[in-house]
Amino acid sequence: MATAHPAPRPMTPEERKVIFASSLGTVFEWYDFYLYGSLAAIIAKQFFSGLDAGSAFIFALLAFAAGFIVRPFGAIFFGRLGDMIGRKYTFLVTILIMGLSTFIVGILPTYASIGVAAPIILIVLRLLQGLALGGEYGGAATYVAEHAPHGRRGAYTAWIQTTATLGLFLSLMVILGTRTVIGEEAFADWGWRVPFIVSIVLLAISVWIRLAMNESPAFQKMKAEGKTSKAPLKESFGEWKNLKIVILALVGLTAGQAVVWYSGQFYALFFLTQALKVDGATANIFVAISLLIGTPFFILFGSLSDKIGRKPIILAGCLLAALTYFPVFGALTKAANPALAEAQAKNKVVVVADANECSFQFNPTGTVKFTSSCDIAKQVLAAASVSYENAPAAAGAPAVIKIGETSITGYSSKGLPADEAKKKDGEFKKAVADALKAAGYPTKADPARIDKVMVIAILVYLVLLVTMVYGPIAAMLVEMFPTRIRYTSMSLPYHIGNGWFGGLLPTTAFAIVAQTGNMYNGLWYPIIIAGATVVIGGLFIKETKDVDIYAND
């Protein structure tokens, strides 16, 4: 319900304190959450060493994904508490759970010390982190929004929106700093624990600050009037008038926002290191610089949404992403690894194979043994991060890899003795590697040829899209729901969108690339989701910037 309000006024000292305390605590939570993802390769060796290297890394990534999968359940559990007992105490609990879980990872014995108990405990800690984060964001966003004066909610809550990016940036900086001080060998052995252990200091600061905070005025007013919800879950999801808004908030806002967020930060980093073969340290520095440049735009777009509305900015970001991802990532290839772009243009790689021999290439458990000539050919190219096209062959014909004018006939290992299969495997891999080298395909990006300015400019553009969709989203979600069920109702669509649609983006995109062979095809996932959000949000979502968030009907 829209109503008349006084003109926006300057921020008070109490409001600055609220924003600072909420944002700082949330930065630390994101720092804790992203440490694991940034160190997945090392964690794989430490906690999943009972598996082969490839399977260990996959399991480490799945443990990372587990934290995203449980976020909506944390949103439901802590959202209910927040609507019943208050915002302040609920997200004080969430930061304690997150901080202690992270610290314990830092002192957890490895697989070599306690065997299978190590990865089990690690996964439990990741689940606790995901549950805590599910309750944290909704609490912080609701708390700040309910302290903000009308006409400034976008600007005030935009500070909360910077926290995920700042938390990622902080985790990258602590990791790079520790690596630089103690060296790569020591870091891989024991130094990886340092970023986890120092988080206990961040936890202590956050708890101390949050203990000094007051409950939000909107919740205090509602509690004084005796209007708090006795059953926020039933009201949020059991009544169609509210459930309808929850569903629209998911498919018409947060799903698109989430895939743009994760494409612009996580997938861009993954694409640089995996597809374009830029070394990890250099890629992290590029992303960190782009985050530094782009972060102020969260505040800009949050403030702008107070003037022109939340909806047009969010949907414009989704639309730009859907329209420009293919050319932008193509330009990133030319800037970061020009030799690869040149080789792809001059000497395309094609796998000619009988479709009936080709299996789905995504193998997260590492237990499937591919034996057909098609599967072996695709595995060899995938291992070399080579993008290829598929062409049909006659039934029963062995797969052929065409690299420019060179053709290499594959083989099937089915029924072959182990020694003979190993010999054929070595010969085939050598023939493919030699042909790729002759065709100009690099084994890694040449640092001297990287157009650093262009890479950073492209990454900044991707971050700007992130700031467009993410800067105004907290204010809009808060404004879509009444105070009595706000924490619960806004948290669920946010965390399904960001935890599932967004958090599983790298895994889903990797599966699409592995199946099709084209390193750009993973972009279809965020493009389709963002495009659907533009259509659904444009048709069915109402603008909210003039809503009275103190209303309880």
C-alpha positions as CSV (number, residue, x, y, z in Angstrom):
1,M,0.0,0.0,0.0
2,A,1.5,3.4,-1.0
3,T,1.2,6.3,1.3
4,A,2.5,9.9,1.7
5,H,5.8,10.3,3.4
6,P,8.1,13.1,4.4
7,A,11.0,14.0,2.1
8,P,14.2,11.9,2.5
9,R,16.5,13.2,5.3
10,P,20.2,12.8,6.0
11,M,21.4,9.6,7.6
12,T,21.5,9.7,11.4
13,P,24.4,8.4,13.6
14,E,22.2,5.5,14.8
15,E,21.4,4.5,11.2
16,R,25.1,4.6,10.3
17,K,25.7,2.3,13.2
18,V,23.0,-0.1,12.1
19,I,24.3,-0.2,8.5
20,F,27.9,-0.6,9.6
21,A,27.2,-3.4,12.1
22,S,24.8,-5.3,9.8
23,S,27.1,-5.0,6.8
24,L,30.3,-5.8,8.7
25,G,28.9,-9.0,10.2
26,T,27.5,-10.1,6.8
27,V,30.9,-9.5,5.1
28,F,32.4,-11.8,7.6
29,E,29.8,-14.4,7.0
30,W,30.4,-14.3,3.3
31,Y,34.2,-14.4,3.9
32,D,33.7,-17.6,5.9
33,F,31.4,-19.1,3.2
34,Y,33.6,-18.4,0.3
35,L,36.9,-19.5,1.8
36,Y,35.9,-23.1,1.2
37,G,35.2,-22.5,-2.5
38,S,38.5,-20.6,-3.1
39,L,40.4,-23.5,-1.5
40,A,38.5,-26.4,-3.0
41,A,41.5,-27.9,-4.7
42,I,43.6,-28.0,-1.6
43,I,40.7,-29.2,0.6
44,A,40.2,-32.0,-1.9
45,K,43.7,-33.3,-1.3
46,Q,43.5,-32.9,2.5
47,F,40.0,-34.4,3.1
48,F,39.2,-36.6,0.1
49,S,42.6,-38.1,-0.4
50,G,41.1,-41.6,-0.3
51,L,39.9,-41.0,-3.8
52,D,41.7,-40.4,-7.1
53,A,42.6,-36.7,-7.8
54,G,39.7,-36.1,-10.2
55,S,37.0,-37.6,-8.0
56,A,38.4,-35.9,-4.9
57,F,38.1,-32.5,-6.5
58,I,34.5,-33.3,-7.7
59,F,33.6,-34.4,-4.1
60,A,35.1,-31.2,-2.7
61,L,33.0,-29.2,-5.1
62,L,29.9,-31.2,-4.2
63,A,30.6,-30.4,-0.5
64,F,30.8,-26.8,-1.5
65,A,27.5,-27.1,-3.3
66,A,25.9,-28.7,-0.2
67,G,26.3,-25.4,1.6
68,F,24.1,-23.7,-1.2
69,I,21.6,-26.5,-1.3
70,V,20.6,-26.2,2.4
71,R,20.4,-22.4,2.4
72,P,16.6,-22.3,1.8
73,F,16.1,-24.6,4.8
74,G,18.1,-22.1,6.9
75,A,15.9,-19.4,5.5
76,I,12.8,-21.2,6.7
77,F,14.1,-22.1,10.1
78,F,15.7,-18.8,11.0
79,G,13.2,-16.7,9.1
80,R,10.5,-18.2,11.4
81,L,12.5,-17.3,14.5
82,G,13.1,-13.8,13.2
83,D,9.4,-13.1,12.7
84,M,8.5,-14.6,16.1
85,I,11.3,-13.4,18.5
86,G,13.0,-10.6,16.6
87,R,15.6,-9.7,13.9
88,K,18.5,-8.9,16.2
89,Y,18.8,-12.1,18.2
90,T,18.2,-14.4,15.2
91,F,21.0,-13.1,13.1
92,L,23.3,-13.0,16.2
93,V,22.8,-16.8,16.4
94,T,23.5,-17.2,12.6
95,I,26.8,-15.5,12.8
96,L,27.8,-17.6,15.8
97,I,27.0,-20.8,13.9
98,M,28.8,-19.6,10.8
99,G,31.9,-18.3,12.6
100,L,32.4,-21.4,14.8
101,S,31.9,-23.8,11.8
102,T,34.5,-22.0,9.8
103,F,37.0,-22.0,12.7
104,I,36.6,-25.7,13.3
105,V,37.4,-26.4,9.6
106,G,40.7,-24.6,10.3
107,I,41.6,-27.1,13.1
108,L,39.9,-30.2,11.7
109,P,42.2,-33.2,11.3
110,T,42.6,-34.4,7.7
111,Y,41.8,-37.7,6.1
112,A,45.4,-38.9,6.7
113,S,44.9,-38.4,10.5
114,I,41.3,-39.7,11.2
115,G,40.2,-41.3,7.9
116,V,36.7,-41.1,6.6
117,A,35.5,-39.1,9.7
118,A,37.4,-36.1,8.3
119,P,35.3,-35.6,5.1
120,I,32.1,-36.5,7.0
121,I,32.7,-33.8,9.6
122,L,33.7,-31.3,6.9
123,I,30.4,-31.8,5.1
124,V,28.5,-31.4,8.3
125,L,30.3,-28.1,8.9
126,R,29.5,-27.0,5.3
127,L,25.8,-27.8,5.9
128,L,25.8,-25.7,9.1
129,Q,27.4,-22.8,7.2
130,G,24.7,-23.0,4.6
131,L,21.9,-23.1,7.2
132,A,23.5,-20.1,9.0
133,L,23.8,-18.1,5.8
134,G,20.2,-18.9,4.9
135,G,19.2,-17.1,8.1
136,E,21.8,-14.3,8.0
137,Y,21.0,-12.4,4.8
138,G,17.2,-12.1,5.3
139,G,17.9,-10.8,8.9
140,A,20.4,-8.2,7.9
141,A,18.4,-6.9,4.9
142,T,15.2,-6.8,6.9
143,Y,16.9,-5.1,9.9
144,V,18.5,-2.4,7.8
145,A,15.4,-1.8,5.7
146,E,13.2,-1.4,8.8
147,H,15.6,1.2,10.2
148,A,15.7,3.2,6.9
149,P,13.5,6.2,6.3
150,H,11.1,6.1,3.4
151,G,12.8,7.2,0.2
152,R,16.2,5.8,1.3
153,R,15.6,2.1,1.6
154,G,17.4,1.3,-1.6
155,A,20.4,3.3,-0.6
156,Y,20.6,1.9,2.9
157,T,20.1,-1.8,2.0
158,A,22.5,-1.5,-0.9
159,W,25.3,-1.5,1.7
160,I,24.2,-5.0,2.6
161,Q,24.4,-5.9,-1.1
162,T,28.1,-5.0,-1.2
163,T,28.9,-7.6,1.5
164,A,28.9,-10.8,-0.6
165,T,31.3,-9.2,-3.0
166,L,33.5,-7.7,-0.2
167,G,33.4,-11.1,1.6
168,L,34.7,-12.8,-1.6
169,F,37.3,-10.1,-2.1
170,L,38.4,-10.4,1.6
171,S,38.8,-14.2,1.3
172,L,40.8,-13.8,-1.9
173,M,43.1,-11.2,-0.3
174,V,43.7,-13.3,2.9
175,I,44.5,-16.4,0.8
176,L,46.8,-14.5,-1.6
177,G,48.5,-12.8,1.4
178,T,49.1,-16.0,3.3
179,R,50.4,-17.7,0.2
180,T,52.8,-14.9,-0.5
181,V,54.2,-14.8,3.1
182,I,54.7,-18.6,3.6
183,G,55.1,-19.9,0.1
184,E,53.0,-22.3,-2.0
185,E,54.5,-25.5,-0.5
186,A,53.8,-24.6,3.1
187,F,50.4,-23.2,2.2
188,A,49.3,-26.5,0.6
189,D,50.6,-28.4,3.6
190,W,49.3,-26.3,6.5
191,G,49.0,-22.7,5.6
192,W,45.5,-23.2,4.1
193,R,44.3,-23.4,7.7
194,V,45.3,-19.8,8.5
195,P,42.4,-18.0,6.7
196,F,39.9,-20.3,8.5
197,I,41.5,-19.9,11.9
198,V,41.8,-16.1,11.8
199,S,38.0,-15.9,11.2
200,I,37.6,-16.4,14.9
201,V,38.8,-12.8,15.3
202,L,36.3,-11.6,12.8
203,L,33.6,-13.5,14.6
204,A,34.5,-11.9,18.0
205,I,34.3,-8.4,16.4
206,S,31.0,-9.1,14.8
207,V,29.4,-10.6,17.9
208,W,30.6,-7.7,20.0
209,I,29.1,-5.1,17.6
210,R,25.8,-6.9,17.2
211,L,25.2,-7.3,20.9
212,A,25.2,-3.5,21.1
213,M,22.5,-3.1,18.5
214,N,18.8,-2.5,19.2
215,E,15.8,-4.3,17.7
216,S,14.3,-2.8,14.5
217,P,11.6,-0.2,15.0
218,A,9.2,-1.9,12.7
219,F,9.4,-5.1,14.7
220,Q,9.2,-3.2,18.1
221,K,6.1,-1.4,16.9
222,M,4.5,-4.6,15.7
223,K,5.4,-6.4,19.0
224,A,4.0,-3.6,21.1
225,E,0.7,-3.8,19.2
226,G,0.6,-7.6,19.7
227,K,0.6,-8.3,16.0
228,T,3.6,-10.6,15.7
229,S,2.9,-13.8,13.7
230,K,2.3,-17.0,15.7
231,A,2.8,-19.1,12.6
232,P,4.9,-17.3,10.0
233,L,5.5,-20.4,7.9
234,K,1.7,-21.1,7.6
235,E,1.0,-17.4,6.8
236,S,3.9,-17.2,4.3
237,F,3.4,-20.4,2.4
238,G,0.0,-21.7,3.5
239,E,-2.0,-18.7,2.3
240,W,-2.2,-18.2,-1.5
241,K,-2.1,-14.4,-1.4
242,N,1.4,-14.6,0.2
243,L,2.6,-17.8,-1.5
244,K,1.8,-16.2,-4.8
245,I,4.2,-13.3,-4.0
246,V,6.9,-15.7,-2.8
247,I,6.7,-17.6,-6.1
248,L,6.7,-14.4,-8.2
249,A,9.7,-13.1,-6.2
250,L,11.6,-16.3,-7.0
251,V,10.9,-16.6,-10.8
252,G,10.4,-12.9,-11.5
253,L,13.3,-11.5,-9.5
254,T,15.8,-13.6,-7.6
255,A,16.4,-16.5,-10.1
256,G,17.6,-14.0,-12.8
257,Q,19.5,-11.9,-10.2
258,A,21.2,-15.0,-8.9
259,V,22.5,-16.4,-12.3
260,V,23.8,-12.9,-13.2
261,W,25.5,-12.6,-9.8
262,Y,27.3,-16.0,-10.1
263,S,28.1,-15.6,-13.8
264,G,29.7,-12.2,-13.2
265,Q,31.9,-13.3,-10.3
266,F,32.3,-17.1,-9.8
267,Y,31.7,-18.3,-13.4
268,A,33.9,-15.6,-14.8
269,L,36.8,-16.8,-12.5
270,F,36.1,-20.4,-13.4
271,F,36.0,-19.6,-17.1
272,L,39.4,-17.8,-16.9
273,T,41.2,-20.6,-15.2
274,Q,39.5,-23.7,-16.7
275,A,38.6,-22.7,-20.2
276,L,41.1,-20.0,-21.0
277,K,44.0,-21.6,-18.9
278,V,45.0,-18.3,-17.1
279,D,47.0,-19.2,-14.0
280,G,44.9,-19.1,-10.7
281,A,46.9,-16.3,-9.0
282,T,46.6,-14.0,-12.1
283,A,42.9,-14.7,-12.5
284,N,42.2,-14.0,-8.8
285,I,44.0,-10.7,-9.1
286,F,41.9,-9.7,-12.2
287,V,38.7,-10.6,-10.5
288,A,39.7,-8.8,-7.3
289,I,40.5,-5.6,-9.2
290,S,37.2,-5.8,-11.0
291,L,35.4,-6.2,-7.7
292,L,37.2,-3.2,-6.2
293,I,36.2,-1.0,-9.2
294,G,32.6,-2.3,-9.4
295,T,31.6,-2.5,-5.7
296,P,30.6,1.3,-5.4
297,F,28.0,0.7,-8.1
298,F,25.9,-1.4,-5.6
299,I,25.3,1.9,-3.7
300,L,24.8,3.8,-6.9
301,F,22.1,1.5,-8.3
302,G,20.5,1.0,-4.8
303,S,20.2,4.8,-4.5
304,L,19.0,5.2,-8.1
305,S,16.2,2.6,-7.3
306,D,14.8,5.0,-4.7
307,K,14.2,7.5,-7.5
308,I,13.2,5.5,-10.6
309,G,12.2,2.2,-9.0
310,R,13.7,-1.2,-8.2
311,K,12.1,-3.2,-11.0
312,P,13.5,-1.4,-14.1
313,I,17.1,-1.6,-12.9
314,I,17.0,-5.3,-11.9
315,L,15.3,-6.4,-15.1
316,A,17.6,-4.2,-17.2
317,G,20.6,-6.0,-15.7
318,C,19.0,-9.4,-16.5
319,L,18.2,-8.3,-20.1
320,L,21.7,-7.0,-20.7
321,A,23.2,-10.2,-19.4
322,A,21.0,-12.3,-21.6
323,L,21.8,-10.2,-24.7
324,T,25.6,-9.8,-24.2
325,Y,27.0,-12.9,-22.5
326,F,28.0,-14.7,-25.6
327,P,29.9,-11.7,-27.3
328,V,31.4,-10.7,-23.9
329,F,32.8,-14.1,-23.1
330,G,34.1,-14.4,-26.7
331,A,35.9,-11.1,-26.2
332,L,37.3,-12.4,-22.9
333,T,38.8,-15.3,-24.8
334,K,40.5,-13.0,-27.3
335,A,41.9,-10.8,-24.5
336,A,43.0,-13.4,-22.0
337,N,44.3,-16.1,-24.4
338,P,44.6,-14.7,-27.9
339,A,46.5,-17.8,-29.1
340,L,43.5,-20.0,-28.2
341,A,41.1,-17.6,-29.9
342,E,43.3,-17.7,-33.1
343,A,43.6,-21.4,-33.0
344,Q,39.8,-21.8,-32.7
345,A,39.3,-19.5,-35.6
346,K,41.8,-21.2,-37.9
347,N,41.7,-24.8,-36.9
348,K,38.3,-25.9,-35.5
349,V,38.2,-29.2,-33.6
350,V,35.4,-31.5,-34.6
351,V,34.5,-34.9,-33.1
352,V,33.0,-37.1,-35.8
353,A,31.2,-40.0,-34.0
354,D,28.2,-42.4,-34.0
355,A,25.8,-40.6,-31.6
356,N,24.8,-44.0,-30.1
357,E,28.4,-44.4,-28.8
358,C,28.4,-41.1,-27.0
359,S,27.5,-41.0,-23.3
360,F,26.7,-38.0,-21.1
361,Q,30.1,-36.8,-20.1
362,F,29.3,-35.4,-16.6
363,N,30.7,-37.9,-14.1
364,P,30.6,-36.4,-10.6
365,T,31.3,-39.6,-8.7
366,G,34.3,-40.6,-10.8
367,T,33.0,-44.2,-10.9
368,V,31.8,-44.5,-14.6
369,K,34.4,-46.0,-16.9
370,F,34.1,-44.7,-20.4
371,T,35.2,-47.2,-23.0
372,S,33.6,-46.2,-26.4
373,S,35.8,-44.4,-28.9
374,C,33.5,-41.4,-28.8
375,D,33.7,-41.1,-25.0
376,I,37.4,-41.5,-25.0
377,A,37.9,-38.9,-27.7
378,K,35.7,-36.4,-25.8
379,Q,37.4,-37.1,-22.5
380,V,40.9,-36.4,-24.0
381,L,39.7,-33.1,-25.4
382,A,37.9,-32.1,-22.2
383,A,41.0,-32.9,-20.2
384,A,42.9,-30.5,-22.5
385,S,40.1,-27.9,-22.1
386,V,39.6,-27.8,-25.9
387,S,36.3,-26.6,-27.3
388,Y,34.9,-28.8,-30.1
389,E,31.9,-29.4,-32.3
390,N,30.1,-32.6,-32.9
391,A,29.4,-34.2,-36.3
392,P,27.6,-37.5,-37.1
393,A,29.4,-40.6,-38.3
394,A,28.2,-43.9,-39.8
395,A,26.8,-46.4,-37.3
396,G,29.5,-48.5,-35.7
397,A,32.4,-46.3,-37.1
398,P,35.1,-45.3,-34.6
399,A,35.2,-41.7,-33.5
400,V,37.5,-39.4,-35.4
401,I,39.0,-36.1,-34.0
402,K,39.5,-33.5,-36.7
403,I,41.9,-30.7,-35.8
404,G,42.1,-28.4,-38.8
405,E,43.2,-30.7,-41.6
406,T,44.5,-33.4,-39.3
407,S,42.3,-36.5,-38.5
408,I,43.0,-38.8,-35.6
409,T,41.0,-42.0,-35.4
410,G,40.0,-43.1,-31.9
411,Y,39.8,-46.5,-30.4
412,S,37.5,-48.4,-28.0
413,S,39.0,-49.9,-24.9
414,K,36.1,-52.3,-24.3
415,G,37.4,-55.8,-23.9
416,L,41.1,-54.8,-24.3
417,P,43.7,-56.2,-21.8
418,A,44.9,-53.5,-19.4
419,D,48.4,-53.3,-20.9
420,E,47.1,-52.9,-24.4
421,A,44.5,-50.3,-23.3
422,K,47.1,-48.3,-21.5
423,K,49.4,-48.4,-24.6
424,K,46.6,-47.2,-27.0
425,D,45.6,-44.5,-24.5
426,G,49.2,-43.1,-24.4
427,E,49.5,-43.2,-28.2
428,F,46.1,-41.6,-28.8
429,K,46.7,-38.8,-26.2
430,K,50.2,-38.1,-27.8
431,A,48.7,-37.9,-31.3
432,V,46.0,-35.5,-30.1
433,A,48.5,-33.3,-28.1
434,D,50.8,-33.1,-31.1
435,A,48.0,-32.2,-33.5
436,L,46.7,-29.5,-31.1
437,K,50.2,-28.1,-30.7
438,A,50.7,-28.0,-34.5
439,A,47.4,-26.2,-34.9
440,G,48.4,-23.5,-32.4
441,Y,46.4,-24.6,-29.4
442,P,48.2,-23.4,-26.2
443,T,48.6,-25.5,-23.1
444,K,48.2,-22.4,-21.0
445,A,47.6,-18.6,-21.5
446,D,50.8,-16.7,-22.3
447,P,51.1,-14.0,-19.6
448,A,53.0,-11.7,-22.1
449,R,50.1,-11.8,-24.5
450,I,47.2,-11.2,-22.0
451,D,45.5,-7.9,-22.7
452,K,45.3,-7.0,-19.0
453,V,43.3,-3.7,-19.5
454,M,40.7,-5.4,-21.7
455,V,40.4,-8.4,-19.4
456,I,39.7,-6.1,-16.4
457,A,37.4,-3.9,-18.5
458,I,35.3,-7.0,-19.4
459,L,35.2,-8.3,-15.8
460,V,34.2,-4.8,-14.6
461,Y,31.3,-4.9,-17.1
462,L,30.2,-8.3,-15.7
463,V,30.4,-6.9,-12.2
464,L,28.4,-3.8,-13.2
465,L,25.6,-6.2,-14.3
466,V,25.9,-7.8,-10.9
467,T,25.4,-4.5,-9.2
468,M,22.4,-3.6,-11.3
469,V,20.5,-6.8,-10.4
470,Y,21.8,-7.1,-6.8
471,G,21.9,-3.5,-5.5
472,P,18.2,-2.9,-5.3
473,I,17.0,-6.5,-4.7
474,A,17.1,-6.4,-0.8
475,A,14.9,-3.3,-0.7
476,M,12.4,-4.8,-3.2
477,L,12.1,-8.1,-1.4
478,V,11.6,-6.4,2.0
479,E,8.9,-4.2,0.4
480,M,7.0,-7.1,-1.1
481,F,5.9,-8.6,2.2
482,P,4.2,-7.4,5.4
483,T,6.3,-7.0,8.6
484,R,4.8,-9.9,10.5
485,I,6.1,-12.5,8.0
486,R,8.8,-10.4,6.2
487,Y,11.9,-12.3,7.4
488,T,10.4,-15.7,6.5
489,S,8.8,-14.7,3.2
490,M,11.7,-12.8,1.7
491,S,14.4,-15.2,2.8
492,L,13.0,-18.3,1.0
493,P,12.8,-17.0,-2.6
494,Y,16.1,-15.2,-2.1
495,H,17.9,-18.4,-1.0
496,I,16.2,-20.7,-3.5
497,G,17.2,-18.3,-6.2
498,N,20.8,-17.7,-5.0
499,G,21.4,-21.1,-3.3
500,W,20.0,-23.3,-6.0
501,F,19.7,-21.4,-9.3
502,G,22.9,-19.4,-8.6
503,G,25.0,-21.6,-6.4
504,L,24.6,-24.6,-8.7
505,L,25.4,-22.5,-11.8
506,P,29.1,-23.6,-12.1
507,T,28.2,-27.3,-11.8
508,T,25.3,-27.0,-14.3
509,A,27.3,-25.0,-16.8
510,F,30.2,-27.4,-16.5
511,A,27.8,-30.3,-17.3
512,I,26.5,-28.5,-20.4
513,V,30.0,-27.8,-21.6
514,A,31.1,-31.4,-20.9
515,Q,28.1,-32.7,-22.9
516,T,28.2,-30.4,-25.9
517,G,32.0,-29.8,-26.1
518,N,31.6,-26.0,-26.7
519,M,33.1,-24.0,-23.9
520,Y,30.5,-21.2,-24.4
521,N,27.4,-23.4,-24.2
522,G,27.4,-23.3,-20.4
523,L,26.3,-19.7,-20.8
524,W,22.9,-20.9,-22.1
525,Y,21.9,-21.7,-18.5
526,P,22.2,-18.1,-17.1
527,I,20.9,-16.6,-20.4
528,I,17.7,-18.7,-20.3
529,I,17.1,-18.1,-16.6
530,A,17.8,-14.3,-16.9
531,G,15.6,-14.1,-20.0
532,A,12.7,-15.8,-18.2
533,T,13.0,-13.5,-15.2
534,V,12.8,-10.4,-17.6
535,V,9.5,-11.8,-19.1
536,I,7.9,-12.9,-15.8
537,G,9.1,-10.0,-13.8
538,G,8.1,-7.5,-16.5
539,L,4.6,-8.9,-16.7
540,F,3.7,-9.8,-13.1
541,I,5.9,-8.0,-10.6
542,K,4.7,-4.6,-9.3
543,E,7.0,-1.7,-8.4
544,T,7.5,-1.4,-4.6
545,K,9.6,1.7,-3.9
546,D,6.5,3.6,-2.5
547,V,5.2,0.8,-0.3
548,D,4.7,1.5,3.4
549,I,6.7,-1.3,5.0
550,Y,5.2,-0.6,8.5
551,A,1.8,-1.9,7.2
552,N,0.8,-5.3,8.4
553,D,-1.9,-6.3,6.0
